[in-house]
Amino acid sequence: MGTSLIEEGLKFLVLGMTTVYIFLYLMILVLKIESKIIKKMFPNKKKEKSTTIKNPVLHNSSSEDEVIAVITAAITEYRKK
């Protein structure tokens, strides 16, 4: 007679999942190609100076005790609430 609802459901499941996987595969492929093209057009320039900012307070040994005291006080105040 006809196909059962379970068979039709399985067909749609396979069709839908196949479509999703093909789309995702093509999207990843296109993104990789775009990445290669962009890297060729705009090569990475090495930075001469470091962009990280160092906190002089944390590098001073006498100030480390003060920082630890402030952090401890903050944690103590937070736990009181």
N, C-alpha and C positions, 0 to 999 in steps of 0.2 A: 504494500500500500504506500505509505509515505514514510519519510524518515521521522524518527522520534525527536522530541524536543531536546533530549540529552545529546543526540548526535549533532543537531543543529547548533546547540550551545557550544559543543566542543569545536565545531568547525569555525564558529565566530571567535572562539578563544584563540585558536591557532592562527587565524587570519589577523586578529588584532595584535597579538604578541609579536608575530613576524613583522608586521608593519612598524611597530614601535622599535624593535631591534634594528631594522634596516634604517629607519630614520636616525636613530642614535648613532649608528655606525657611520652613516654619511655625514652627520653633523661633526663628529670627532675628526673624520678625515678632512673635511673642509677647514676646520679650525687649525689642524696641524699644518695644512698647506698655507693658510693665511699667516701663521706664525713664522714659517720659513721665509715667506715673501717679505714680511715686515722686518725680520732680522737682517735680511740682505739690504733692504732699502734704508734702514736706520740702525746701523751697527752700534753696539754698546760702546760708549766712551768711558774710559776709566776716570774716576774722580780723583782729583789731586788731593783734596782735603777730605777728611772724615766728617760726616755730617752728624755724628753723635756728639751730644753735649754732655760733658762730664760735670758732675756736681762737686765743686771743691769742698763742700761741707763733709761729704761722705768719705773723701780721701784724706782728710786730716785726722790723725789718730786721737787727738785730744777731743775732737768734736764727735767721734764715734760714740763715746759714753753718753753725750748729751742726746744724740739721736736715739740710742737705745732707751734712755730714760723717757723721752717723749713718746716713743712707740709703746712702751710699757704702760705709761699713764693713760694713753688713749685706749688701749685694750681694757684696762681696769675700769675706766669710765663707761665704756661700751657695755661691759658685763654687768654693771650696776643697774642698768635699765631693764 
